C-alpha cells in the first residue's frame, strides 16, 4: 500500500514504515502529524483511488523523528570583467517524519 500526499508544498510518495524529509514542521520531536491532503491511494488488494484533487476521507499519519539541517549549498556569483565575486551558503531546515499508517475511506493499514 502506498499513497501520494501533498506536504510542505511538495508531492511525496509514501509507504508505511518509510522515512521522509520535509521542510521544517512546527511539531515537536515524537509528536504525531496527520496529512489530510492525500492525492492518490493504492490499496493492498490492488485497487487505486485517485482524488480530484484529494481523496475524501483519506489520511496519512506519521511521527516526527528529528529536526535537522540539510547539506550546505554553495552559491557562487561573478560578473565577468568586473572583478565581482561573491560566495554565499545556504542550509535548509528539515524534519524527518516516519510514516506509521495510511487510511483510505475508513480502511486502516
C-alpha positions in Angstrom: 0.0 0.0 0.0 1.2 3.5 -0.8 -0.1 7.0 -1.1 0.8 10.3 -2.7 0.5 13.2 -0.4 1.0 16.9 -0.7 3.1 18.2 2.2 5.0 21.4 2.6 4.4 22.3 -1.0 5.7 19.1 -2.4 4.1 15.9 -3.6 5.6 12.8 -1.9 5.1 9.1 -2.4 4.9 7.4 1.0 4.5 3.9 2.4 4.1 2.7 6.0 7.5 2.5 7.7 9.2 4.9 5.3 11.1 8.0 6.5 10.6 11.2 4.5 12.4 14.5 4.8 10.1 17.6 4.6 10.6 21.3 5.1 10.6 22.2 8.8 7.3 21.4 10.5 6.2 23.1 13.7 5.6 19.9 15.6 7.8 18.7 18.5 10.0 15.6 18.2 7.9 12.5 18.9 4.6 14.2 18.0 2.1 12.7 15.7 1.3 14.6 12.5 -1.6 14.0 10.1 -1.5 14.7 6.4 -5.0 15.2 5.0 -4.0 16.3 1.5 -3.9 12.7 0.0 -3.9 12.9 -3.8 -3.7 9.1 -4.6 -4.0 5.8 -2.7 -3.1 2.3 -3.7 -4.6 -0.4 -1.5 -3.3 -3.8 -0.7 -5.9 -5.5 -2.9 -4.6 -3.7 -6.0 -7.3 -1.1 -6.3 -6.3 2.5 -7.0 -8.2 5.6 -5.7 -7.4 8.9 -7.3 -8.7 12.2 -5.8 -10.0 15.2 -7.6 -7.9 16.9 -6.2 -7.9 15.0 -2.9 -9.3 11.6 -1.8 -12.2 12.2 0.6 -11.7 10.6 4.0 -8.1 9.5 3.3 -5.3 10.5 5.7 -1.7 9.6 6.3 -0.3 9.6 9.9 3.4 9.9 10.8 5.6 10.6 13.8 8.3 13.3 13.8 11.6 11.6 14.4 14.0 14.6 14.3 14.7 18.1 13.1 17.9 18.7 11.3 19.6 20.9 8.7 20.2 19.8 5.1 23.6 19.8 3.3 25.3 23.1 2.6 24.7 24.5 -0.8 27.3 27.0 -2.1 26.0 29.8 -4.3 28.8 31.4 -6.3 28.1 34.6 -8.3 30.5 36.5 -10.5 30.4 39.2 -13.2 32.9 38.8 -16.0 35.4 41.6 -16.5 34.2 43.4 -13.4 36.1 41.6 -10.6 32.9 40.9 -8.7 32.9 37.5 -6.9 30.5 36.5 -4.2 30.1 33.2 -2.4 27.1 32.5 -0.2 25.9 29.4 1.6 22.5 28.0 2.4 21.2 25.2 4.5 17.6 24.2 4.6 15.9 23.3 7.9 14.3 19.9 7.5 12.1 17.5 9.5 12.3 13.7 9.3 8.9 12.0 9.5 8.3 8.2 9.9 5.0 7.2 8.2 3.0 4.9 10.5 -0.3 4.4 8.8 -2.3 5.1 5.7 -6.1 5.3 6.0 -8.4 5.4 2.9 -12.1 5.7 3.5 -12.1 4.0 6.9 -9.6 1.3 6.0 -6.6 1.3 8.3 -3.2 -0.1 7.1 
